Amino acid sequence: MRSLHEGASYGYAISASLARCGFGGVKGGTLYPLLTRHESAGLVTTEWRPGEGGPGRKYFALTPHGHAELDRLSGDWRSFATTVDTFITLEGTAR
């Protein structure tokens, strides 16, 4: 969902963005079912756009509900990461 925060994108571009951020190659068999589940949950919308000299592409965009869910999940992740960091730091000093 974070890959769609700035605006609509298509599968290959989302996968390339994730790879650039260090997540490695995300295969379509992983990405597209997740996007479909997000669409079913009302988190993303889809739109077919004509391709430039090739076939059209299916673009995905966050809905307002998707933006809200991204904010909620981001907060949950920050809280979790802080908890883990605190635990690791305390564990390291307790020895």
DRENPA-3360 file (N, C-alpha, C; in nm, 2 decimals, always signed):
BEGIN
1 = MRSLHEGA = +0.08/-0.12/+0.00/+0.00/+0.00/+0.00/+0.09/+0.13/+0.00 ~ +0.20/+0.12/+0.06/+0.29/+0.23/+0.07/+0.34/+0.27/-0.07 ~ +0.35/+0.18/-0.16/+0.39/+0.21/-0.30/+0.29/+0.29/-0.37 ~ +0.17/+0.29/-0.33/+0.06/+0.36/-0.39/+0.03/+0.49/-0.32 ~ +0.10/+0.52/-0.21/+0.07/+0.64/-0.14/+0.08/+0.77/-0.22 ~ +0.17/+0.78/-0.31/+0.19/+0.90/-0.39/+0.10/+0.91/-0.51 ~ +0.04/+0.80/-0.55/-0.05/+0.80/-0.66/-0.06/+0.66/-0.72 ~ -0.15/+0.65/-0.83/-0.17/+0.52/-0.89/-0.05/+0.47/-0.96;
9 = SYGYAISA = -0.04/+0.34/-0.97/+0.07/+0.27/-1.03/+0.03/+0.13/-1.08 ~ +0.11/+0.07/-1.16/+0.08/-0.06/-1.21/+0.18/-0.16/-1.16 ~ +0.14/-0.29/-1.17/+0.21/-0.40/-1.10/+0.36/-0.40/-1.12 ~ +0.41/-0.39/-1.25/+0.56/-0.39/-1.27/+0.63/-0.28/-1.20 ~ +0.57/-0.16/-1.20/+0.63/-0.04/-1.14/+0.63/-0.06/-0.99 ~ +0.52/-0.12/-0.93/+0.52/-0.14/-0.79/+0.63/-0.24/-0.75 ~ +0.64/-0.35/-0.82/+0.74/-0.45/-0.80/+0.88/-0.39/-0.81 ~ +0.91/-0.30/-0.91/+1.04/-0.24/-0.92/+1.07/-0.14/-0.81;
17 = SLARCGFG = +0.96/-0.07/-0.76/+0.98/+0.02/-0.65/+1.02/-0.06/-0.52 ~ +0.95/-0.17/-0.50/+0.99/-0.26/-0.38/+1.13/-0.31/-0.39 ~ +1.17/-0.35/-0.51/+1.31/-0.40/-0.53/+1.41/-0.29/-0.50 ~ +1.38/-0.16/-0.55/+1.47/-0.05/-0.52/+1.48/-0.02/-0.37 ~ +1.38/-0.05/-0.30/+1.38/-0.03/-0.16/+1.44/-0.14/-0.08 ~ +1.49/-0.24/-0.14/+1.56/-0.35/-0.08/+1.48/-0.48/-0.05 ~ +1.36/-0.49/-0.10/+1.27/-0.60/-0.08/+1.30/-0.72/-0.18 ~ +1.39/-0.70/-0.27/+1.42/-0.80/-0.37/+1.31/-0.81/-0.48;
25 = GVKGGTLY = +1.32/-0.91/-0.56/+1.22/-0.92/-0.66/+1.09/-0.98/-0.61 ~ +0.98/-0.90/-0.62/+0.85/-0.95/-0.58/+0.78/-1.00/-0.70 ~ +0.75/-1.13/-0.70/+0.69/-1.19/-0.82/+0.54/-1.15/-0.83 ~ +0.49/-1.16/-0.95/+0.35/-1.13/-0.98/+0.26/-1.22/-0.90 ~ +0.30/-1.34/-0.88/+0.22/-1.44/-0.81/+0.20/-1.41/-0.66 ~ +0.28/-1.32/-0.61/+0.27/-1.27/-0.48/+0.20/-1.13/-0.48 ~ +0.23/-1.05/-0.57/+0.18/-0.91/-0.57/+0.04/-0.90/-0.62 ~ +0.00/-0.97/-0.73/-0.14/-0.95/-0.78/-0.25/-1.00/-0.69;
33 = PLLTRHES = -0.23/-1.12/-0.63/-0.33/-1.17/-0.53/-0.35/-1.07/-0.41 ~ -0.24/-1.01/-0.37/-0.25/-0.91/-0.26/-0.33/-0.79/-0.30 ~ -0.30/-0.74/-0.42/-0.37/-0.62/-0.48/-0.52/-0.66/-0.50 ~ -0.55/-0.78/-0.54/-0.69/-0.82/-0.56/-0.76/-0.82/-0.42 ~ -0.69/-0.87/-0.32/-0.75/-0.88/-0.18/-0.77/-0.73/-0.13 ~ -0.68/-0.65/-0.16/-0.70/-0.51/-0.12/-0.81/-0.44/-0.19 ~ -0.83/-0.48/-0.32/-0.94/-0.42/-0.40/-1.07/-0.48/-0.34 ~ -1.08/-0.60/-0.31/-1.20/-0.66/-0.25/-1.24/-0.60/-0.12;
41 = AGLVTTEW = -1.13/-0.56/-0.04/-1.15/-0.49/+0.09/-1.18/-0.34/+0.08 ~ -1.18/-0.29/-0.04/-1.21/-0.15/-0.06/-1.09/-0.06/-0.03 ~ -0.97/-0.11/-0.03/-0.85/-0.04/+0.00/-0.79/+0.02/-0.13 ~ -0.81/-0.04/-0.24/-0.76/+0.01/-0.37/-0.87/+0.00/-0.48 ~ -0.85/+0.09/-0.58/-0.94/+0.08/-0.69/-0.85/+0.05/-0.81 ~ -0.91/+0.00/-0.92/-0.83/-0.03/-1.04/-0.89/+0.04/-1.16 ~ -0.80/+0.06/-1.25/-0.84/+0.13/-1.38/-0.74/+0.09/-1.49 ~ -0.80/+0.05/-1.60/-0.72/+0.01/-1.72/-0.69/+0.14/-1.80;
49 = RPGEGGPG = -0.56/+0.15/-1.83/-0.51/+0.27/-1.91/-0.44/+0.21/-2.03 ~ -0.46/+0.28/-2.15/-0.39/+0.24/-2.27/-0.24/+0.24/-2.25 ~ -0.17/+0.14/-2.31/-0.03/+0.14/-2.31/+0.03/+0.23/-2.41 ~ +0.16/+0.27/-2.40/+0.23/+0.35/-2.50/+0.30/+0.25/-2.59 ~ +0.23/+0.23/-2.70/+0.29/+0.14/-2.80/+0.28/-0.01/-2.77 ~ +0.20/-0.04/-2.67/+0.19/-0.18/-2.62/+0.05/-0.20/-2.56 ~ +0.03/-0.31/-2.49/-0.10/-0.34/-2.43/-0.12/-0.25/-2.32 ~ -0.25/-0.24/-2.28/-0.29/-0.15/-2.17/-0.24/-0.21/-2.04;
57 = RKYFALTP = -0.24/-0.12/-1.94/-0.20/-0.16/-1.80/-0.31/-0.14/-1.70 ~ -0.31/-0.22/-1.60/-0.41/-0.21/-1.49/-0.34/-0.13/-1.38 ~ -0.39/-0.01/-1.36/-0.34/+0.08/-1.25/-0.42/+0.06/-1.12 ~ -0.34/+0.06/-1.01/-0.40/+0.05/-0.88/-0.38/+0.18/-0.81 ~ -0.48/+0.22/-0.73/-0.48/+0.35/-0.65/-0.54/+0.33/-0.52 ~ -0.49/+0.39/-0.42/-0.55/+0.38/-0.28/-0.68/+0.46/-0.28 ~ -0.78/+0.40/-0.21/-0.90/+0.47/-0.19/-0.88/+0.55/-0.06 ~ -0.97/+0.64/-0.02/-0.96/+0.71/+0.11/-0.95/+0.61/+0.23;
65 = HGHAELDR = -1.03/+0.50/+0.22/-1.02/+0.39/+0.32/-0.88/+0.33/+0.32 ~ -0.82/+0.31/+0.20/-0.68/+0.26/+0.19/-0.58/+0.35/+0.25 ~ -0.59/+0.48/+0.23/-0.50/+0.58/+0.29/-0.51/+0.57/+0.44 ~ -0.63/+0.57/+0.49/-0.65/+0.56/+0.64/-0.59/+0.43/+0.69 ~ -0.61/+0.32/+0.62/-0.56/+0.19/+0.67/-0.40/+0.19/+0.66 ~ -0.35/+0.25/+0.56/-0.20/+0.27/+0.55/-0.15/+0.35/+0.67 ~ -0.22/+0.46/+0.71/-0.18/+0.53/+0.83/-0.19/+0.45/+0.95 ~ -0.29/+0.37/+0.97/-0.31/+0.29/+1.09/-0.20/+0.18/+1.10;
73 = LSGDWRSF = -0.18/+0.12/+0.99/-0.08/+0.01/+0.98/+0.06/+0.07/+1.00 ~ +0.09/+0.18/+0.95/+0.22/+0.25/+0.97/+0.24/+0.28/+1.12 ~ +0.14/+0.33/+1.18/+0.15/+0.35/+1.33/+0.17/+0.23/+1.41 ~ +0.10/+0.12/+1.37/+0.12/-0.01/+1.44/+0.26/-0.06/+1.42 ~ +0.32/-0.04/+1.30/+0.45/-0.09/+1.27/+0.55/-0.01/+1.35 ~ +0.54/+0.12/+1.35/+0.63/+0.21/+1.43/+0.63/+0.17/+1.58 ~ +0.51/+0.14/+1.63/+0.50/+0.10/+1.77/+0.57/-0.04/+1.79 ~ +0.55/-0.13/+1.70/+0.61/-0.26/+1.71/+0.76/-0.25/+1.70;
81 = ATTVDTFI = +0.81/-0.17/+1.61/+0.95/-0.15/+1.59/+1.02/-0.09/+1.71 ~ +0.95/+0.01/+1.77/+1.00/+0.07/+1.90/+1.01/-0.03/+2.01 ~ +0.90/-0.12/+2.02/+0.90/-0.22/+2.13/+1.01/-0.32/+2.11 ~ +1.04/-0.36/+1.99/+1.14/-0.46/+1.96/+1.28/-0.39/+1.98 ~ +1.30/-0.27/+1.94/+1.42/-0.20/+1.96/+1.45/-0.18/+2.11 ~ +1.35/-0.15/+2.18/+1.37/-0.13/+2.33/+1.41/-0.27/+2.39 ~ +1.34/-0.37/+2.35/+1.37/-0.51/+2.40/+1.51/-0.55/+2.37 ~ +1.55/-0.53/+2.25/+1.69/-0.57/+2.21/+1.79/-0.49/+2.28;
89 = TLEGTAR = +1.77/-0.36/+2.30/+1.86/-0.27/+2.37/+1.87/-0.31/+2.52 ~ +1.76/-0.34/+2.58/+1.76/-0.38/+2.72/+1.82/-0.52/+2.74 ~ +1.79/-0.61/+2.64/+1.85/-0.74/+2.65/+2.00/-0.73/+2.64 ~ +2.05/-0.64/+2.55/+2.19/-0.63/+2.53/+2.26/-0.57/+2.65 ~ +2.20/-0.49/+2.73/+2.26/-0.43/+2.85/+2.25/-0.52/+2.97 ~ +2.15/-0.61/+2.97/+2.13/-0.69/+3.09/+2.23/-0.81/+3.10 ~ +2.31/-0.83/+3.01/+2.40/-0.94/+3.01/+2.53/-0.91/+3.08;
% end
